[in-house]
Structure formats: C-alpha cells, structure tokens
Amino acid sequence: MPLFAWITVRCPGCVVSAALGIALLVGTPAWSQLAEPVRVADPAAGLKLEVSSELSAEDGMIVDSATHGLSLESLESMALLGNPSIQRAAALVRAARGAAVQAGLQPNPLVGIDFQQLGSDGRAEQYGVGFAQEIVQPRKLKLDRSIALHEANRRTQELIATRYRVLTDVRLAYVRALRAERQLKLTRELVEISEKGLAVASQLLRAGEISRGEVLQAEIEVETANILNQNALNERLAVWRALGAVVGQGPMTPQAISGDLEEAPQGLIFGESLSQLQSQSPEIASVLAKIDRARCRLQRELIEVQPNVTVEGLLNWRDNGIDGDADAGLVVALPVPIWNRNQGAICEARAELAAAQRELAQVELSLSQRLAPVFERYSNAAAQVSRYRNRILPRAAQTLELTRQSFEQGEVSFINLLAVQRTFANNQLAYLDALESVRLAEIEIAGLLLSGSLED
C-alpha cells in the first residue's frame, strides 16, 4: 500500500504543507502515525490536494493486490497442452516405439512364378513357382528390438526433460510477470510522488524558501521517474509476450495474475541440491539409456558373424524336359565369414560404448558446473532479501522520517530530502530485484536446471 510522508514548511505569512509520497516496502512503528489524510494547500494559488496515506498490514511490505486472475496452475495446464515442444517430443517417443516393433520382425518371404528354357519349341520349357526365405537368428532379432527399446527409453527421458523445460519456463515467466506488476505499480507511485514534489518545490520557490536549482533538481526527479515507469511498462509487455509463447498461445496482453513474491527463501544447501539433481535429472537417465543401448549394440555386432540361413525352393508343375512331369529344387545357403567377420562394426560398437560411459561422467560434472552459478545467484539474493527486509529498508524508512523532520526544522535542504527519497526508492527497486532473483534461482534448481523449451 502507498505511504506518503508529509512535511510542513513555515514561511512568512503562510504555512506550506507538502506531500512527498513514497511507497514503502518495509515500515517501522513510527510510520503508523501517518495513517490520517494530509492536506496540502498553497494559499497564494488556492491549490488544495488531499492525499490518503496508508500502511500495509504486513509490516509495511508492499503486497500483491491481485487476488484474482491467472494462477500458476492454470498457466502450467495451458503450457502442457499448448507448448509444441511437448507434442514434438511425444511424437518422437511414438516413432521410437514403432521402430522397436519393426526391429524384431523376421524378413518377409519371396514368392514368384518361375519360367525357364523359354523358346525351346516345347522341348524343355519349365513352369513353376519359386520361393525364398532368409531366416534371421532369433537372438539377433531380440537384440535388435532391445537396441530399439533402449532408444525409445532415451526418447522418453527426453520427453520428461522437455516437460521439465516447459514447466520451468512457465514458472520463470510467472515470477517475472509478478515482479513486473509490482515494479509498474511502484514506478507509477514514484511518478506521482515526484510530480507532487515538483509542485511543492514550485510553492517553496515562490515563497522564497528554496533556489531555482532545487526546483530543477525536482524536475530531474520527475523525468527520472517517468523513465523508470516507461521501462517498467515495456518490461511488462515483454514478459507477457514471452509468457504467451511458452504456453503456446502466442503474444498475450498483460492481465490480472494471482500470486505473491513475498515467500521466504527455501534455505537450500548446495550439496543436497546437487545430490537431488544428479539422482533425478532426466539428462543422466537419458545417458544411462544410451549406455544400455550401446551395450546391446556391441552384443549384436559380436553375433553378426554368425550367419543367417537362406532357403530357396522351386516347384515346377510342368517340365517339358521330362515329358511334362512335375519336379522341384531346394537350395539352403549361408554366408561364409572369410574376409568380413564384422570386425569394423564391432570396433565401432566398442568405441560407442566407451563414449557413452564417458558421457555419463561428463553430464554429472556438467550438472555440477551449471548448478554453481545458479546457486551463487540464489545465495547472494537470499542474503540480500534478508538484509533488505531486516536492516536496510527499516533504516531507509527511519532515515526518510528523520530527514523530513529535519527539513521541517530548517536543518537540511530540499535537495537533501530529494536525495533521501531517491535512495529509498532505489532500495525498493533493489529489493524487488533480490526477491525476483531468489525465486528464479529456486525455480531453476527445482526444475533440474532444465529450461528453454522453445529452443532447438
């Protein structure tokens, strides 16, 4: 809730009460005395301005006003249905399972009509039916199917990883949207505050209490606040456009969203987070499936040298060479592994297995490497949130109050009061940054460092 500090400046023949509003994130008990409306009047201009000053019930914290609107759960449901990366990964799983079915099938037999000795004027023509069948060893087919099933398992782990990526992207965008709403609210209040401050400065200038330079400084504060507000508007639009893409809806317009950034940091520990990451990561599960696939392929290549049997048969229902009687023929053949003993493919399979086993160690180290900077951001932001909540913002509020009192008594200049107000506003924005950083880092860690669902 906005909280407006007030000042009263005494000048010859008049009393100028000035409202310097400032939105508080953390308040102190002294600020609760400002709960009554404060009237600002310029007798010379007949200007009257009434500003209501209120303090948040939660120790002066700015709380999200959106209790109704899009929830995180609804956004996640939209993304799971609308994000094309999930459908793409699911289609690849179905394709891999189809390949596994195909891999275990025996080849089809060949059947044909056989005509021989044509043009012999009926003396030697043969008319028959021929057939051929390659009989693949059942163990080979079993291993072929096992290889394909391990590939399907790897695709399944990629589907799980894609689902993590989508949910993480949604949750990151959701937090950014919450932060954008609060930042926009804050910057709008800062614009209003700075404009009121400029009006007060003009009154004081006419009363001869401040110099023209101090009015110019107040004008600079107005322009700076407007820049911050415009940046917040642009950031809000960008966040919602990105959120729309993640949920598969296309660019979305800003709308009400429910939620609150004011959640205490989870107290994560690096060792526990790394252990959970390495035990649950679908990236590691995918590599394990690749290792199993490589082992099966090596076994398959080792038995490839064991020959398949090819059976060919011929049944002639008429053979003019033997007075038109019927006859038949049968051929059973198999390759003799003299030059080609599949040695190249066996070498390749062994190398692929070794590469897959090294990839497992690589991915485990990569997860540790990727977790390190994310956990650093989390630790820094968590410490900042605690310090802002418990020390910086309460002191900033007290400083602003004391400066206001000193200004009323003529002990500090209007420029000093503006500087304290600016410092207080900057601390609020920095606190928002820290809150956002904590939430984003927690989401990335909970999402097993998987994000970027729409990236190739």
Buried (B, 14 or more C-beta within 10 A) or exposed (E): BBBBBBBEBEEEEBEBBBBBBBBBBBBBEEBEEBEEEBEBBBEEEEEEBEBEBEBBEEBBBBBBEBEEBBEBEEBBEBBBEBBEBBEEBBEBBEEBBEBBEEBBEEEEEEEEEBEBBEEEEEEBBBBBBBBBBBBBBEEBBBBBBBBBBBBBBBBBBBBBBBBBBBBBBBBBBBBBBBBBBBBBBBBBBBBBBBBBBBBBBBBBBBBEBBBEEBBEBBBBBBEBBBEBBEEBBEBBBEBBBBBBBBBBBEEBEBEEBBBEBBEEBBEBEBEEBBEBBBEEBBBBBBBBBBBBBBBBBBBBBBEBBEEBEBBBBBBBEBBBBEEEEEBEEEEEEEEEEEEEEBEEBBEBBBEBBEEBBEBBEEBBEBBEEEBEEBBEBBBBBBEBBBEBBEEBBBEBBBBBBBBBEBBBEEEBBBBBBBBBBBBBBEBBBBBBBBBBBBBBBBBBBBBBBBBEBBEE
